[in-house]
Structure formats: structure tokens, C-alpha cells
Amino acid sequence: MHKLLICDDEIKIRETLYDYFTAKGYSVSIAENGKTGAEKTEDEDFDLIILDVMLPGKDGISLLKMIKASEELRDIPVIMATAKGTE
């Protein structure tokens, strides 16, 4: 079974993604902010991370840099999600 981390501060987005992926048979872990997301990446193994850019506390870009700097985590694919209108 594939395991995903959804890290987003918007509850409706977390719930929608959780419902979709669990219905498809994935194991899903949720983080509502960057600090919790960082803690979960240290405690659990993931096959994919869906990461919001704008998170309270530790933002998504900082969390992505931490993930990619870690030898154990760098190969995990990360999908960045954002509501920003520009790059």
C-alpha cells in the first residue's frame, strides 16, 4: 500500500484529498502546518508528499528544502500545491 502525506492548512483541501486517496486504497497521513509536516517526515515513511506552499509556521518551500537536503527523504516525490497566481 502506498503512503501519502498531505500537508495543507486548508481543512477542506485536506479532507477532499484524504477522502479521494483513501477511497483509492492509499494510506494517508495529514499535517495542518509545516512544523507538523516536518515531524511526520521524520517519524513516518512516505511514497509521496502533497505540500502546500503557504503554510503557517514553517512554509512549504522551507519544508521542501529540508526534505530535499535529507539523504533519507530526498527521493520522495513532492507535489507542490498553491493558490498563488504567480511563480
ChimeraX commands (.cxc) that place a marker at each C-alpha (Angstrom):
marker #1 position 0.00,0.00,0.00 radius 0.5
marker #1 position 1.31,3.46,-0.89 radius 0.5
marker #1 position 1.55,6.02,1.88 radius 0.5
marker #1 position 0.98,9.74,1.30 radius 0.5
marker #1 position 1.48,12.85,3.39 radius 0.5
marker #1 position -0.92,15.72,2.74 radius 0.5
marker #1 position 0.41,18.94,4.24 radius 0.5
marker #1 position -2.09,21.78,3.83 radius 0.5
marker #1 position -3.58,24.34,6.19 radius 0.5
marker #1 position -6.98,24.39,4.46 radius 0.5
marker #1 position -9.24,21.81,6.10 radius 0.5
marker #1 position -11.49,21.39,3.04 radius 0.5
marker #1 position -8.49,20.63,0.83 radius 0.5
marker #1 position -7.11,18.15,3.38 radius 0.5
marker #1 position -10.47,16.43,3.72 radius 0.5
marker #1 position -11.07,16.25,-0.04 radius 0.5
marker #1 position -7.61,14.82,-0.76 radius 0.5
marker #1 position -7.86,12.44,2.20 radius 0.5
marker #1 position -11.25,11.13,1.06 radius 0.5
marker #1 position -10.09,10.71,-2.54 radius 0.5
marker #1 position -6.84,8.90,-1.80 radius 0.5
marker #1 position -8.20,6.65,0.94 radius 0.5
marker #1 position -11.06,5.64,-1.40 radius 0.5
marker #1 position -8.37,4.63,-3.92 radius 0.5
marker #1 position -6.68,2.44,-1.30 radius 0.5
marker #1 position -3.84,4.72,-0.19 radius 0.5
marker #1 position -2.76,5.17,3.41 radius 0.5
marker #1 position -2.87,8.91,4.13 radius 0.5
marker #1 position -1.33,11.00,6.89 radius 0.5
marker #1 position -2.35,14.63,7.44 radius 0.5
marker #1 position -0.37,17.68,8.58 radius 0.5
marker #1 position -2.03,21.07,9.03 radius 0.5
marker #1 position 1.18,23.12,9.18 radius 0.5
marker #1 position 4.85,22.97,8.23 radius 0.5
marker #1 position 6.07,22.05,11.71 radius 0.5
marker #1 position 3.78,19.03,11.89 radius 0.5
marker #1 position 4.71,18.11,8.32 radius 0.5
marker #1 position 8.43,18.16,9.21 radius 0.5
marker #1 position 7.79,16.00,12.28 radius 0.5
marker #1 position 5.80,13.46,10.27 radius 0.5
marker #1 position 8.54,13.15,7.63 radius 0.5
marker #1 position 10.95,12.28,10.44 radius 0.5
marker #1 position 8.61,9.73,12.04 radius 0.5
marker #1 position 6.98,8.01,9.05 radius 0.5
marker #1 position 7.94,6.74,5.59 radius 0.5
marker #1 position 6.05,8.23,2.63 radius 0.5
marker #1 position 5.84,7.38,-1.06 radius 0.5
marker #1 position 4.53,10.85,-2.00 radius 0.5
marker #1 position 4.10,14.22,-0.30 radius 0.5
marker #1 position 1.49,16.78,-1.35 radius 0.5
marker #1 position 2.73,20.07,0.05 radius 0.5
marker #1 position 1.08,23.49,0.18 radius 0.5
marker #1 position 3.43,26.41,-0.49 radius 0.5
marker #1 position 1.83,28.77,2.02 radius 0.5
marker #1 position 1.73,27.07,5.41 radius 0.5
marker #1 position 1.65,28.61,8.89 radius 0.5
marker #1 position 4.84,28.27,10.89 radius 0.5
marker #1 position 7.29,26.60,8.51 radius 0.5
marker #1 position 6.30,27.42,4.91 radius 0.5
marker #1 position 6.14,24.79,2.19 radius 0.5
marker #1 position 9.27,25.99,0.38 radius 0.5
marker #1 position 11.33,25.72,3.59 radius 0.5
marker #1 position 9.90,22.26,4.25 radius 0.5
marker #1 position 10.69,21.19,0.68 radius 0.5
marker #1 position 14.29,22.37,1.08 radius 0.5
marker #1 position 14.57,20.37,4.31 radius 0.5
marker #1 position 13.16,17.26,2.61 radius 0.5
marker #1 position 15.48,17.52,-0.40 radius 0.5
marker #1 position 18.52,18.15,1.85 radius 0.5
marker #1 position 17.87,14.91,3.76 radius 0.5
marker #1 position 19.55,11.81,2.37 radius 0.5
marker #1 position 16.68,9.62,3.62 radius 0.5
marker #1 position 13.92,11.83,2.20 radius 0.5
marker #1 position 15.32,13.39,-0.98 radius 0.5
marker #1 position 13.98,10.70,-3.32 radius 0.5
marker #1 position 10.36,11.09,-2.19 radius 0.5
marker #1 position 8.34,12.82,-4.92 radius 0.5
marker #1 position 6.71,16.08,-3.79 radius 0.5
marker #1 position 3.74,17.76,-5.46 radius 0.5
marker #1 position 3.57,21.45,-4.58 radius 0.5
marker #1 position 0.09,22.94,-4.27 radius 0.5
marker #1 position -0.57,26.66,-4.20 radius 0.5
marker #1 position -3.28,29.26,-4.60 radius 0.5
marker #1 position -0.73,31.85,-5.72 radius 0.5
marker #1 position -1.31,33.41,-9.10 radius 0.5
marker #1 position 2.38,33.84,-9.97 radius 0.5
marker #1 position 5.58,31.81,-9.68 radius 0.5
marker link #1:1,2 radius 0.2
marker link #1:2,3 radius 0.2
marker link #1:3,4 radius 0.2
marker link #1:4,5 radius 0.2
marker link #1:5,6 radius 0.2
marker link #1:6,7 radius 0.2
marker link #1:7,8 radius 0.2
marker link #1:8,9 radius 0.2
marker link #1:9,10 radius 0.2
marker link #1:10,11 radius 0.2
marker link #1:11,12 radius 0.2
marker link #1:12,13 radius 0.2
marker link #1:13,14 radius 0.2
marker link #1:14,15 radius 0.2
marker link #1:15,16 radius 0.2
marker link #1:16,17 radius 0.2
marker link #1:17,18 radius 0.2
marker link #1:18,19 radius 0.2
marker link #1:19,20 radius 0.2
marker link #1:20,21 radius 0.2
marker link #1:21,22 radius 0.2
marker link #1:22,23 radius 0.2
marker link #1:23,24 radius 0.2
marker link #1:24,25 radius 0.2
marker link #1:25,26 radius 0.2
marker link #1:26,27 radius 0.2
marker link #1:27,28 radius 0.2
marker link #1:28,29 radius 0.2
marker link #1:29,30 radius 0.2
marker link #1:30,31 radius 0.2
marker link #1:31,32 radius 0.2
marker link #1:32,33 radius 0.2
marker link #1:33,34 radius 0.2
marker link #1:34,35 radius 0.2
marker link #1:35,36 radius 0.2
marker link #1:36,37 radius 0.2
marker link #1:37,38 radius 0.2
marker link #1:38,39 radius 0.2
marker link #1:39,40 radius 0.2
marker link #1:40,41 radius 0.2
marker link #1:41,42 radius 0.2
marker link #1:42,43 radius 0.2
marker link #1:43,44 radius 0.2
marker link #1:44,45 radius 0.2
marker link #1:45,46 radius 0.2
marker link #1:46,47 radius 0.2
marker link #1:47,48 radius 0.2
marker link #1:48,49 radius 0.2
marker link #1:49,50 radius 0.2
marker link #1:50,51 radius 0.2
marker link #1:51,52 radius 0.2
marker link #1:52,53 radius 0.2
marker link #1:53,54 radius 0.2
marker link #1:54,55 radius 0.2
marker link #1:55,56 radius 0.2
marker link #1:56,57 radius 0.2
marker link #1:57,58 radius 0.2
marker link #1:58,59 radius 0.2
marker link #1:59,60 radius 0.2
marker link #1:60,61 radius 0.2
marker link #1:61,62 radius 0.2
marker link #1:62,63 radius 0.2
marker link #1:63,64 radius 0.2
marker link #1:64,65 radius 0.2
marker link #1:65,66 radius 0.2
marker link #1:66,67 radius 0.2
marker link #1:67,68 radius 0.2
marker link #1:68,69 radius 0.2
marker link #1:69,70 radius 0.2
marker link #1:70,71 radius 0.2
marker link #1:71,72 radius 0.2
marker link #1:72,73 radius 0.2
marker link #1:73,74 radius 0.2
marker link #1:74,75 radius 0.2
marker link #1:75,76 radius 0.2
marker link #1:76,77 radius 0.2
marker link #1:77,78 radius 0.2
marker link #1:78,79 radius 0.2
marker link #1:79,80 radius 0.2
marker link #1:80,81 radius 0.2
marker link #1:81,82 radius 0.2
marker link #1:82,83 radius 0.2
marker link #1:83,84 radius 0.2
marker link #1:84,85 radius 0.2
marker link #1:85,86 radius 0.2
marker link #1:86,87 radius 0.2
view
